[in-house]
Amino acid sequence: MKKRISQGPAKSLVEKAEIALRQAVAGVIRDHRRLGEPFAIWRDGRVVMVSPDRSEERRVGKECRSRW
């Protein structure tokens, strides 16, 4: 039997899912910025194409954090 190494307090499934989603969003933004392609987000009840420049990346990151 393998012993599990504790890395601090156990995280709930919800916390783990939120971390995974944040990492996925960051990866998509990073890939689209690298390729110079816009990406789609949901803003004010509609889909919006966002330019991959850094100022938009920070804004989108804040929007994602405020929703969770």
PDB file of N, CA, C, O and CB in Angstrom:
ATOM      1  N   MET A   1       0.828  -1.168   0.000  1.00  0.00           N
ATOM      2  CA  MET A   1       0.000   0.000   0.000  1.00  0.00           C
ATOM      3  C   MET A   1       0.883   1.247   0.000  1.00  0.00           C
ATOM      4  O   MET A   1       1.823   1.352   0.788  1.00  0.00           O
ATOM      5  CB  MET A   1      -0.948  -0.010   1.203  1.00  0.00           C
ATOM      6  N   LYS A   2       0.569   2.195  -0.897  1.00  0.00           N
ATOM      7  CA  LYS A   2       1.346   3.432  -0.959  1.00  0.00           C
ATOM      8  C   LYS A   2       0.880   4.393   0.116  1.00  0.00           C
ATOM      9  O   LYS A   2      -0.307   4.488   0.430  1.00  0.00           O
ATOM     10  CB  LYS A   2       1.229   4.085  -2.347  1.00  0.00           C
ATOM     11  N   LYS A   3       1.842   5.096   0.664  1.00  0.00           N
ATOM     12  CA  LYS A   3       1.524   6.094   1.664  1.00  0.00           C
ATOM     13  C   LYS A   3       1.316   7.436   0.975  1.00  0.00           C
ATOM     14  O   LYS A   3       2.111   7.828   0.121  1.00  0.00           O
ATOM     15  CB  LYS A   3       2.639   6.183   2.733  1.00  0.00           C
ATOM     16  N   ARG A   4       0.277   8.121   1.333  1.00  0.00           N
ATOM     17  CA  ARG A   4      -0.010   9.425   0.748  1.00  0.00           C
ATOM     18  C   ARG A   4       0.730  10.498   1.546  1.00  0.00           C
ATOM     19  O   ARG A   4       0.655  10.534   2.774  1.00  0.00           O
ATOM     20  CB  ARG A   4      -1.545   9.705   0.727  1.00  0.00           C
ATOM     21  N   ILE A   5       1.446  11.369   0.832  1.00  0.00           N
ATOM     22  CA  ILE A   5       2.168  12.451   1.488  1.00  0.00           C
ATOM     23  C   ILE A   5       1.232  13.649   1.586  1.00  0.00           C
ATOM     24  O   ILE A   5       0.701  14.116   0.579  1.00  0.00           O
ATOM     25  CB  ILE A   5       3.481  12.817   0.712  1.00  0.00           C
ATOM     26  N   SER A   6       1.037  14.133   2.784  1.00  0.00           N
ATOM     27  CA  SER A   6       0.139  15.262   2.994  1.00  0.00           C
ATOM     28  C   SER A   6       0.809  16.554   2.555  1.00  0.00           C
ATOM     29  O   SER A   6       1.980  16.792   2.852  1.00  0.00           O
ATOM     30  CB  SER A   6      -0.285  15.352   4.468  1.00  0.00           C
ATOM     31  N   GLN A   7       0.057  17.380   1.847  1.00  0.00           N
ATOM     32  CA  GLN A   7       0.569  18.677   1.404  1.00  0.00           C
ATOM     33  C   GLN A   7      -0.311  19.778   1.971  1.00  0.00           C
ATOM     34  O   GLN A   7      -0.779  20.642   1.228  1.00  0.00           O
ATOM     35  CB  GLN A   7       0.622  18.759  -0.148  1.00  0.00           C
ATOM     36  N   GLY A   8      -0.537  19.758   3.251  1.00  0.00           N
ATOM     37  CA  GLY A   8      -1.388  20.751   3.889  1.00  0.00           C
ATOM     38  C   GLY A   8      -2.797  20.229   4.029  1.00  0.00           C
ATOM     39  O   GLY A   8      -3.052  19.037   3.858  1.00  0.00           O
ATOM     40  N   PRO A   9      -3.721  21.138   4.343  1.00  0.00           N
ATOM     41  CA  PRO A   9      -5.111  20.713   4.539  1.00  0.00           C
ATOM     42  C   PRO A   9      -5.716  20.154   3.255  1.00  0.00           C
ATOM     43  O   PRO A   9      -5.415  20.619   2.155  1.00  0.00           O
ATOM     44  CB  PRO A   9      -5.954  21.884   5.042  1.00  0.00           C
ATOM     45  N   ALA A  10      -6.570  19.152   3.414  1.00  0.00           N
ATOM     46  CA  ALA A  10      -7.213  18.532   2.255  1.00  0.00           C
ATOM     47  C   ALA A  10      -8.134  19.539   1.582  1.00  0.00           C
ATOM     48  O   ALA A  10      -8.818  20.316   2.248  1.00  0.00           O
ATOM     49  CB  ALA A  10      -8.004  17.264   2.670  1.00  0.00           C
ATOM     50  N   LYS A  11      -8.142  19.516   0.249  1.00  0.00           N
ATOM     51  CA  LYS A  11      -8.993  20.422  -0.511  1.00  0.00           C
ATOM     52  C   LYS A  11     -10.261  19.687  -0.909  1.00  0.00           C
ATOM     53  O   LYS A  11     -10.250  18.489  -1.193  1.00  0.00           O
ATOM     54  CB  LYS A  11      -8.256  20.970  -1.763  1.00  0.00           C
ATOM     55  N   SER A  12     -11.354  20.441  -0.921  1.00  0.00           N
ATOM     56  CA  SER A  12     -12.617  19.848  -1.335  1.00  0.00           C
ATOM     57  C   SER A  12     -12.608  19.650  -2.842  1.00  0.00           C
ATOM     58  O   SER A  12     -11.775  20.210  -3.555  1.00  0.00           O
ATOM     59  CB  SER A  12     -13.811  20.729  -0.905  1.00  0.00           C
ATOM     60  N   LEU A  13     -13.540  18.852  -3.307  1.00  0.00           N
ATOM     61  CA  LEU A  13     -13.664  18.612  -4.739  1.00  0.00           C
ATOM     62  C   LEU A  13     -13.945  19.920  -5.484  1.00  0.00           C
ATOM     63  O   LEU A  13     -13.441  20.133  -6.587  1.00  0.00           O
ATOM     64  CB  LEU A  13     -14.779  17.588  -5.015  1.00  0.00           C
ATOM     65  N   VAL A  14     -14.737  20.780  -4.884  1.00  0.00           N
ATOM     66  CA  VAL A  14     -15.059  22.073  -5.493  1.00  0.00           C
ATOM     67  C   VAL A  14     -13.796  22.914  -5.652  1.00  0.00           C
ATOM     68  O   VAL A  14     -13.582  23.525  -6.699  1.00  0.00           O
ATOM     69  CB  VAL A  14     -16.104  22.831  -4.644  1.00  0.00           C
ATOM     70  N   GLU A  15     -12.963  22.946  -4.620  1.00  0.00           N
ATOM     71  CA  GLU A  15     -11.718  23.710  -4.691  1.00  0.00           C
ATOM     72  C   GLU A  15     -10.790  23.149  -5.765  1.00  0.00           C
ATOM     73  O   GLU A  15     -10.164  23.905  -6.509  1.00  0.00           O
ATOM     74  CB  GLU A  15     -11.010  23.705  -3.330  1.00  0.00           C
ATOM     75  N   LYS A  16     -10.704  21.831  -5.843  1.00  0.00           N
ATOM     76  CA  LYS A  16      -9.865  21.206  -6.863  1.00  0.00           C
ATOM     77  C   LYS A  16     -10.376  21.523  -8.263  1.00  0.00           C
ATOM     78  O   LYS A  16      -9.586  21.788  -9.169  1.00  0.00           O
ATOM     79  CB  LYS A  16      -9.811  19.691  -6.654  1.00  0.00           C
ATOM     80  N   ALA A  17     -11.703  21.497  -8.443  1.00  0.00           N
ATOM     81  CA  ALA A  17     -12.294  21.804  -9.746  1.00  0.00           C
ATOM     82  C   ALA A  17     -12.027  23.253 -10.125  1.00  0.00           C
ATOM     83  O   ALA A  17     -11.709  23.546 -11.277  1.00  0.00           O
ATOM     84  CB  ALA A  17     -13.807  21.528  -9.735  1.00  0.00           C
ATOM     85  N   GLU A  18     -12.154  24.161  -9.163  1.00  0.00           N
ATOM     86  CA  GLU A  18     -11.903  25.575  -9.431  1.00  0.00           C
ATOM     87  C   GLU A  18     -10.453  25.807  -9.846  1.00  0.00           C
ATOM     88  O   GLU A  18     -10.189  26.575 -10.771  1.00  0.00           O
ATOM     89  CB  GLU A  18     -12.240  26.418  -8.198  1.00  0.00           C
ATOM     90  N   ILE A  19      -9.528  25.159  -9.178  1.00  0.00           N
ATOM     91  CA  ILE A  19      -8.107  25.280  -9.526  1.00  0.00           C
ATOM     92  C   ILE A  19      -7.869  24.762 -10.941  1.00  0.00           C
ATOM     93  O   ILE A  19      -7.163  25.393 -11.729  1.00  0.00           O
ATOM     94  CB  ILE A  19      -7.225  24.504  -8.513  1.00  0.00           C
ATOM     95  N   ALA A  20      -8.458  23.616 -11.257  1.00  0.00           N
ATOM     96  CA  ALA A  20      -8.287  23.036 -12.596  1.00  0.00           C
ATOM     97  C   ALA A  20      -8.859  23.960 -13.677  1.00  0.00           C
ATOM     98  O   ALA A  20      -8.250  24.128 -14.733  1.00  0.00           O
ATOM     99  CB  ALA A  20      -8.967  21.653 -12.671  1.00  0.00           C
ATOM    100  N   LEU A  21     -10.018  24.555 -13.418  1.00  0.00           N
ATOM    101  CA  LEU A  21     -10.624  25.471 -14.395  1.00  0.00           C
ATOM    102  C   LEU A  21      -9.768  26.720 -14.588  1.00  0.00           C
ATOM    103  O   LEU A  21      -9.580  27.179 -15.715  1.00  0.00           O
ATOM    104  CB  LEU A  21     -12.039  25.872 -13.948  1.00  0.00           C
ATOM    105  N   ARG A  22      -9.252  27.267 -13.492  1.00  0.00           N
ATOM    106  CA  ARG A  22      -8.388  28.449 -13.604  1.00  0.00           C
ATOM    107  C   ARG A  22      -7.131  28.134 -14.424  1.00  0.00           C
ATOM    108  O   ARG A  22      -6.707  28.936 -15.256  1.00  0.00           O
ATOM    109  CB  ARG A  22      -7.992  28.960 -12.199  1.00  0.00           C
ATOM    110  N   GLN A  23      -6.549  26.970 -14.182  1.00  0.00           N
ATOM    111  CA  GLN A  23      -5.358  26.575 -14.932  1.00  0.00           C
ATOM    112  C   GLN A  23      -5.682  26.389 -16.408  1.00  0.00           C
ATOM    113  O   GLN A  23      -4.882  26.751 -17.270  1.00  0.00           O
ATOM    114  CB  GLN A  23      -4.765  25.285 -14.356  1.00  0.00           C
ATOM    115  N   ALA A  24      -6.846  25.829 -16.703  1.00  0.00           N
ATOM    116  CA  ALA A  24      -7.252  25.631 -18.097  1.00  0.00           C
ATOM    117  C   ALA A  24      -7.455  26.970 -18.796  1.00  0.00           C
ATOM    118  O   ALA A  24      -7.011  27.149 -19.930  1.00  0.00           O
ATOM    119  CB  ALA A  24      -8.539  24.795 -18.171  1.00  0.00           C
ATOM    120  N   VAL A  25      -8.118  27.904 -18.136  1.00  0.00           N
ATOM    121  CA  VAL A  25      -8.342  29.235 -18.719  1.00  0.00           C
ATOM    122  C   VAL A  25      -7.006  29.931 -18.962  1.00  0.00           C
ATOM    123  O   VAL A  25      -6.798  30.530 -20.017  1.00  0.00           O
ATOM    124  CB  VAL A  25      -9.241  30.100 -17.792  1.00  0.00           C
ATOM    125  N   ALA A  26      -6.110  29.854 -17.994  1.00  0.00           N
ATOM    126  CA  ALA A  26      -4.793  30.479 -18.154  1.00  0.00           C
ATOM    127  C   ALA A  26      -4.047  29.869 -19.336  1.00  0.00           C
ATOM    128  O   ALA A  26      -3.384  30.584 -20.086  1.00  0.00           O
ATOM    129  CB  ALA A  26      -3.960  30.328 -16.867  1.00  0.00           C
ATOM    130  N   GLY A  27      -4.152  28.552 -19.507  1.00  0.00           N
ATOM    131  CA  GLY A  27      -3.491  27.887 -20.634  1.00  0.00           C
ATOM    132  C   GLY A  27      -4.063  28.315 -21.964  1.00  0.00           C
ATOM    133  O   GLY A  27      -3.316  28.520 -22.921  1.00  0.00           O
ATOM    134  N   VAL A  28      -5.382  28.455 -22.045  1.00  0.00           N
ATOM    135  CA  VAL A  28      -6.016  28.900 -23.299  1.00  0.00           C
ATOM    136  C   VAL A  28      -5.571  30.318 -23.636  1.00  0.00           C
ATOM    137  O   VAL A  28      -5.219  30.605 -24.780  1.00  0.00           O
ATOM    138  CB  VAL A  28      -7.565  28.836 -23.191  1.00  0.00           C
ATOM    139  N   ILE A  29      -5.586  31.202 -22.645  1.00  0.00           N
ATOM    140  CA  ILE A  29      -5.165  32.586 -22.883  1.00  0.00           C
ATOM    141  C   ILE A  29      -3.711  32.616 -23.333  1.00  0.00           C
ATOM    142  O   ILE A  29      -3.361  33.336 -24.268  1.00  0.00           O
ATOM    143  CB  ILE A  29      -5.353  33.447 -21.609  1.00  0.00           C
ATOM    144  N   ARG A  30      -2.869  31.840 -22.674  1.00  0.00           N
ATOM    145  CA  ARG A  30      -1.441  31.795 -23.021  1.00  0.00           C
ATOM    146  C   ARG A  30      -1.250  31.300 -24.459  1.00  0.00           C
ATOM    147  O   ARG A  30      -0.468  31.875 -25.216  1.00  0.00           O
ATOM    148  CB  ARG A  30      -0.672  30.880 -22.035  1.00  0.00           C
ATOM    149  N   ASP A  31      -1.964  30.235 -24.831  1.00  0.00           N
ATOM    150  CA  ASP A  31      -1.840  29.689 -26.187  1.00  0.00           C
ATOM    151  C   ASP A  31      -2.331  30.677 -27.241  1.00  0.00           C
ATOM    152  O   ASP A  31      -1.686  30.864 -28.272  1.00  0.00           O
ATOM    153  CB  ASP A  31      -2.620  28.381 -26.302  1.00  0.00           C
ATOM    154  N   HIS A  32      -3.461  31.301 -26.982  1.00  0.00           N
ATOM    155  CA  HIS A  32      -4.004  32.253 -27.950  1.00  0.00           C
ATOM    156  C   HIS A  32      -3.104  33.475 -28.075  1.00  0.00           C
ATOM    157  O   HIS A  32      -2.931  34.004 -29.173  1.00  0.00           O
ATOM    158  CB  HIS A  32      -5.419  32.680 -27.547  1.00  0.00           C
ATOM    159  N   ARG A  33      -2.530  33.930 -26.967  1.00  0.00           N
ATOM    160  CA  ARG A  33      -1.608  35.070 -27.032  1.00  0.00           C
ATOM    161  C   ARG A  33      -0.372  34.703 -27.846  1.00  0.00           C
ATOM    162  O   ARG A  33       0.108  35.492 -28.660  1.00  0.00           O
ATOM    163  CB  ARG A  33      -1.198  35.527 -25.611  1.00  0.00           C
ATOM    164  N   ARG A  34       0.134  33.496 -27.613  1.00  0.00           N
ATOM    165  CA  ARG A  34       1.328  33.050 -28.350  1.00  0.00           C
ATOM    166  C   ARG A  34       1.057  32.991 -29.850  1.00  0.00           C
ATOM    167  O   ARG A  34       1.918  33.334 -30.661  1.00  0.00           O
ATOM    168  CB  ARG A  34       1.789  31.668 -27.847  1.00  0.00           C
ATOM    169  N   LEU A  35      -0.159  32.550 -30.213  1.00  0.00           N
ATOM    170  CA  LEU A  35      -0.521  32.433 -31.626  1.00  0.00           C
ATOM    171  C   LEU A  35      -1.070  33.736 -32.209  1.00  0.00           C
ATOM    172  O   LEU A  35      -1.250  33.851 -33.421  1.00  0.00           O
ATOM    173  CB  LEU A  35      -1.542  31.334 -31.801  1.00  0.00           C
ATOM    174  N   GLY A  36      -1.335  34.716 -31.342  1.00  0.00           N
ATOM    175  CA  GLY A  36      -1.878  35.989 -31.802  1.00  0.00           C
ATOM    176  C   GLY A  36      -3.329  35.909 -32.241  1.00  0.00           C
ATOM    177  O   GLY A  36      -3.778  36.716 -33.055  1.00  0.00           O
ATOM    178  N   GLU A  37      -4.061  34.948 -31.712  1.00  0.00           N
ATOM    179  CA  GLU A  37      -5.462  34.765 -32.095  1.00  0.00           C
ATOM    180  C   GLU A  37      -6.380  35.224 -30.969  1.00  0.00           C
ATOM    181  O   GLU A  37      -6.067  35.013 -29.797  1.00  0.00           O
ATOM    182  CB  GLU A  37      -5.745  33.289 -32.448  1.00  0.00           C
ATOM    183  N   PRO A  38      -7.507  35.848 -31.305  1.00  0.00           N
ATOM    184  CA  PRO A  38      -8.472  36.221 -30.265  1.00  0.00           C
ATOM    185  C   PRO A  38      -9.147  34.981 -29.683  1.00  0.00           C
ATOM    186  O   PRO A  38      -9.152  33.918 -30.304  1.00  0.00           O
ATOM    187  CB  PRO A  38      -9.533  37.185 -30.833  1.00  0.00           C
ATOM    188  N   PHE A  39      -9.713  35.125 -28.490  1.00  0.00           N
ATOM    189  CA  PHE A  39     -10.435  34.017 -27.876  1.00  0.00           C
ATOM    190  C   PHE A  39     -11.795  34.519 -27.416  1.00  0.00           C
ATOM    191  O   PHE A  39     -11.993  35.721 -27.238  1.00  0.00           O
ATOM    192  CB  PHE A  39      -9.633  33.409 -26.686  1.00  0.00           C
ATOM    193  N   ALA A  40     -12.719  33.606 -27.226  1.00  0.00           N
ATOM    194  CA  ALA A  40     -14.090  33.957 -26.875  1.00  0.00           C
ATOM    195  C   ALA A  40     -14.319  33.830 -25.374  1.00  0.00           C
ATOM    196  O   ALA A  40     -13.865  32.880 -24.737  1.00  0.00           O
ATOM    197  CB  ALA A  40     -15.077  33.073 -27.635  1.00  0.00           C
ATOM    198  N   ILE A  41     -15.037  34.814 -24.824  1.00  0.00           N
ATOM    199  CA  ILE A  41     -15.462  34.757 -23.422  1.00  0.00           C
ATOM    200  C   ILE A  41     -16.929  35.160 -23.352  1.00  0.00           C
ATOM    201  O   ILE A  41     -17.486  35.681 -24.318  1.00  0.00           O
ATOM    202  CB  ILE A  41     -14.579  35.688 -22.516  1.00  0.00           C
ATOM    203  N   TRP A  42     -17.547  34.916 -22.205  1.00  0.00           N
ATOM    204  CA  TRP A  42     -18.926  35.312 -21.970  1.00  0.00           C
ATOM    205  C   TRP A  42     -18.877  36.590 -21.146  1.00  0.00           C
ATOM    206  O   TRP A  42     -18.336  36.591 -20.040  1.00  0.00           O
ATOM    207  CB  TRP A  42     -19.752  34.177 -21.243  1.00  0.00           C
ATOM    208  N   ARG A  43     -19.440  37.689 -21.672  1.00  0.00           N
ATOM    209  CA  ARG A  43     -19.425  38.969 -20.970  1.00  0.00           C
ATOM    210  C   ARG A  43     -20.777  39.651 -21.149  1.00  0.00           C
ATOM    211  O   ARG A  43     -21.242  39.830 -22.274  1.00  0.00           O
ATOM    212  CB  ARG A  43     -18.274  39.879 -21.490  1.00  0.00           C
ATOM    213  N   ASP A  44     -21.397  40.025 -20.055  1.00  0.00           N
ATOM    214  CA  ASP A  44     -22.677  40.746 -20.075  1.00  0.00           C
ATOM    215  C   ASP A  44     -23.746  40.021 -20.893  1.00  0.00           C
ATOM    216  O   ASP A  44     -24.488  40.650 -21.647  1.00  0.00           O
ATOM    217  CB  ASP A  44     -22.474  42.143 -20.634  1.00  0.00           C
ATOM    218  N   GLY A  45     -23.820  38.710 -20.742  1.00  0.00           N
ATOM    219  CA  GLY A  45     -24.876  37.949 -21.391  1.00  0.00           C
ATOM    220  C   GLY A  45     -24.660  37.631 -22.851  1.00  0.00           C
ATOM    221  O   GLY A  45     -25.586  37.181 -23.526  1.00  0.00           O
ATOM    222  N   ARG A  46     -23.450  37.857 -23.361  1.00  0.00           N
ATOM    223  CA  ARG A  46     -23.171  37.506 -24.756  1.00  0.00           C
ATOM    224  C   ARG A  46     -21.708  37.084 -24.931  1.00  0.00           C
ATOM    225  O   ARG A  46     -20.847  37.366 -24.096  1.00  0.00           O
ATOM    226  CB  ARG A  46     -23.497  38.698 -25.685  1.00  0.00           C
ATOM    227  N   VAL A  47     -21.472  36.412 -26.028  1.00  0.00           N
ATOM    228  CA  VAL A  47     -20.114  35.968 -26.345  1.00  0.00           C
ATOM    229  C   VAL A  47     -19.355  37.128 -26.961  1.00  0.00           C
ATOM    230  O   VAL A  47     -19.861  37.807 -27.855  1.00  0.00           O
ATOM    231  CB  VAL A  47     -20.128  34.741 -27.307  1.00  0.00           C
ATOM    232  N   VAL A  48     -18.129  37.356 -26.477  1.00  0.00           N
ATOM    233  CA  VAL A  48     -17.290  38.449 -26.955  1.00  0.00           C
ATOM    234  C   VAL A  48     -15.934  37.881 -27.355  1.00  0.00           C
ATOM    235  O   VAL A  48     -15.351  37.082 -26.623  1.00  0.00           O
ATOM    236  CB  VAL A  48     -17.134  39.559 -25.869  1.00  0.00           C
ATOM    237  N   MET A  49     -15.437  38.289 -28.508  1.00  0.00           N
ATOM    238  CA  MET A  49     -14.086  37.907 -28.928  1.00  0.00           C
ATOM    239  C   MET A  49     -13.111  38.913 -28.326  1.00  0.00           C
ATOM    240  O   MET A  49     -13.297  40.123 -28.453  1.00  0.00           O
ATOM    241  CB  MET A  49     -13.958  37.857 -30.501  1.00  0.00           C
ATOM    242  N   VAL A  50     -12.067  38.401 -27.670  1.00  0.00           N
ATOM    243  CA  VAL A  50     -11.119  39.235 -26.952  1.00  0.00           C
ATOM    244  C   VAL A  50      -9.755  39.152 -27.611  1.00  0.00           C
ATOM    245  O   VAL A  50      -9.274  38.070 -27.950  1.00  0.00           O
ATOM    246  CB  VAL A  50     -11.032  38.819 -25.478  1.00  0.00           C
ATOM    247  N   SER A  51      -9.141  40.318 -27.787  1.00  0.00           N
ATOM    248  CA  SER A  51      -7.789  40.380 -28.320  1.00  0.00           C
ATOM    249  C   SER A  51      -6.832  39.771 -27.298  1.00  0.00           C
ATOM    250  O   SER A  51      -7.019  39.955 -26.095  1.00  0.00           O
ATOM    251  CB  SER A  51      -7.386  41.846 -28.660  1.00  0.00           C
ATOM    252  N   PRO A  52      -5.819  39.053 -27.754  1.00  0.00           N
ATOM    253  CA  PRO A  52      -4.931  38.366 -26.801  1.00  0.00           C
ATOM    254  C   PRO A  52      -3.830  39.241 -26.198  1.00  0.00           C
ATOM    255  O   PRO A  52      -2.837  38.706 -25.705  1.00  0.00           O
ATOM    256  CB  PRO A  52      -4.296  37.203 -27.479  1.00  0.00           C
ATOM    257  N   ASP A  53      -3.976  40.577 -26.221  1.00  0.00           N
ATOM    258  CA  ASP A  53      -2.922  41.402 -25.625  1.00  0.00           C
ATOM    259  C   ASP A  53      -2.964  41.299 -24.101  1.00  0.00           C
ATOM    260  O   ASP A  53      -3.960  40.846 -23.537  1.00  0.00           O
ATOM    261  CB  ASP A  53      -3.069  42.877 -26.067  1.00  0.00           C
ATOM    262  N   ARG A  54      -1.913  41.706 -23.449  1.00  0.00           N
ATOM    263  CA  ARG A  54      -1.775  41.506 -22.003  1.00  0.00           C
ATOM    264  C   ARG A  54      -2.820  42.253 -21.180  1.00  0.00           C
ATOM    265  O   ARG A  54      -3.269  41.724 -20.163  1.00  0.00           O
ATOM    266  CB  ARG A  54      -0.407  41.935 -21.565  1.00  0.00           C
ATOM    267  N   SER A  55      -3.224  43.454 -21.573  1.00  0.00           N
ATOM    268  CA  SER A  55      -4.205  44.200 -20.785  1.00  0.00           C
ATOM    269  C   SER A  55      -5.531  43.447 -20.744  1.00  0.00           C
ATOM    270  O   SER A  55      -6.179  43.400 -19.698  1.00  0.00           O
ATOM    271  CB  SER A  55      -4.407  45.618 -21.366  1.00  0.00           C
ATOM    272  N   GLU A  56      -5.941  42.866 -21.853  1.00  0.00           N
ATOM    273  CA  GLU A  56      -7.177  42.087 -21.880  1.00  0.00           C
ATOM    274  C   GLU A  56      -7.025  40.820 -21.056  1.00  0.00           C
ATOM    275  O   GLU A  56      -7.977  40.385 -20.408  1.00  0.00           O
ATOM    276  CB  GLU A  56      -7.568  41.739 -23.323  1.00  0.00           C
ATOM    277  N   GLU A  57      -5.854  40.231 -21.072  1.00  0.00           N
ATOM    278  CA  GLU A  57      -5.629  39.002 -20.305  1.00  0.00           C
ATOM    279  C   GLU A  57      -5.861  39.254 -18.822  1.00  0.00           C
ATOM    280  O   GLU A  57      -6.507  38.449 -18.152  1.00  0.00           O
ATOM    281  CB  GLU A  57      -4.202  38.466 -20.540  1.00  0.00           C
ATOM    282  N   ARG A  58      -5.344  40.353 -18.307  1.00  0.00           N
ATOM    283  CA  ARG A  58      -5.540  40.669 -16.884  1.00  0.00           C
ATOM    284  C   ARG A  58      -7.010  40.925 -16.593  1.00  0.00           C
ATOM    285  O   ARG A  58      -7.529  40.493 -15.563  1.00  0.00           O
ATOM    286  CB  ARG A  58      -4.698  41.895 -16.476  1.00  0.00           C
ATOM    287  N   ARG A  59      -7.680  41.628 -17.500  1.00  0.00           N
ATOM    288  CA  ARG A  59      -9.102  41.924 -17.304  1.00  0.00           C
ATOM    289  C   ARG A  59      -9.929  40.641 -17.291  1.00  0.00           C
ATOM    290  O   ARG A  59     -10.798  40.470 -16.436  1.00  0.00           O
ATOM    291  CB  ARG A  59      -9.610  42.871 -18.406  1.00  0.00           C
ATOM    292  N   VAL A  60      -9.665  39.746 -18.228  1.00  0.00           N
ATOM    293  CA  VAL A  60     -10.393  38.482 -18.296  1.00  0.00           C
ATOM    294  C   VAL A  60     -10.107  37.659 -17.048  1.00  0.00           C
ATOM    295  O   VAL A  60     -11.014  37.035 -16.497  1.00  0.00           O
ATOM    296  CB  VAL A  60     -10.010  37.691 -19.569  1.00  0.00           C
ATOM    297  N   GLY A  61      -8.865  37.650 -16.598  1.00  0.00           N
ATOM    298  CA  GLY A  61      -8.521  36.921 -15.380  1.00  0.00           C
ATOM    299  C   GLY A  61      -9.314  37.425 -14.180  1.00  0.00           C
ATOM    300  O   GLY A  61      -9.785  36.629 -13.367  1.00  0.00           O
ATOM    301  N   LYS A  62      -9.464  38.750 -14.067  1.00  0.00           N
ATOM    302  CA  LYS A  62     -10.245  39.321 -12.975  1.00  0.00           C
ATOM    303  C   LYS A  62     -11.709  38.929 -13.102  1.00  0.00           C
ATOM    304  O   LYS A  62     -12.353  38.620 -12.099  1.00  0.00           O
ATOM    305  CB  LYS A  62     -10.105  40.846 -12.953  1.00  0.00           C
ATOM    306  N   GLU A  63     -12.243  38.937 -14.312  1.00  0.00           N
ATOM    307  CA  GLU A  63     -13.642  38.541 -14.507  1.00  0.00           C
ATOM    308  C   GLU A  63     -13.857  37.095 -14.092  1.00  0.00           C
ATOM    309  O   GLU A  63     -14.863  36.773 -13.461  1.00  0.00           O
ATOM    310  CB  GLU A  63     -14.060  38.735 -15.972  1.00  0.00           C
ATOM    311  N   CYS A  64     -12.923  36.225 -14.439  1.00  0.00           N
ATOM    312  CA  CYS A  64     -13.047  34.809 -14.075  1.00  0.00           C
ATOM    313  C   CYS A  64     -13.014  34.642 -12.562  1.00  0.00           C
ATOM    314  O   CYS A  64     -13.795  33.871 -12.003  1.00  0.00           O
ATOM    315  CB  CYS A  64     -11.922  33.979 -14.725  1.00  0.00           C
ATOM    316  N   ARG A  65     -12.111  35.363 -11.896  1.00  0.00           N
ATOM    317  CA  ARG A  65     -12.013  35.236 -10.440  1.00  0.00           C
ATOM    318  C   ARG A  65     -13.280  35.757  -9.760  1.00  0.00           C
ATOM    319  O   ARG A  65     -13.722  35.186  -8.763  1.00  0.00           O
ATOM    320  CB  ARG A  65     -10.781  35.997  -9.916  1.00  0.00           C
ATOM    321  N   SER A  66     -13.868  36.832 -10.286  1.00  0.00           N
ATOM    322  CA  SER A  66     -15.039  37.408  -9.627  1.00  0.00           C
ATOM    323  C   SER A  66     -16.260  36.508  -9.764  1.00  0.00           C
ATOM    324  O   SER A  66     -17.178  36.606  -8.950  1.00  0.00           O
ATOM    325  CB  SER A  66     -15.343  38.783 -10.202  1.00  0.00           C
ATOM    326  N   ARG A  67     -16.298  35.644 -10.757  1.00  0.00           N
ATOM    327  CA  ARG A  67     -17.449  34.776 -10.948  1.00  0.00           C
ATOM    328  C   ARG A  67     -17.415  33.577 -10.005  1.00  0.00           C
ATOM    329  O   ARG A  67     -18.463  32.995  -9.727  1.00  0.00           O
ATOM    330  CB  ARG A  67     -17.512  34.302 -12.388  1.00  0.00           C
ATOM    331  N   TRP A  68     -16.224  33.186  -9.500  1.00  0.00           N
ATOM    332  CA  TRP A  68     -16.135  32.003  -8.635  1.00  0.00           C
ATOM    333  C   TRP A  68     -16.027  32.461  -7.250  1.00  0.00           C
ATOM    334  O   TRP A  68     -15.939  31.643  -6.334  1.00  0.00           O
ATOM    335  CB  TRP A  68     -14.958  31.100  -8.990  1.00  0.00           C
TER     336      TRP A  68
END
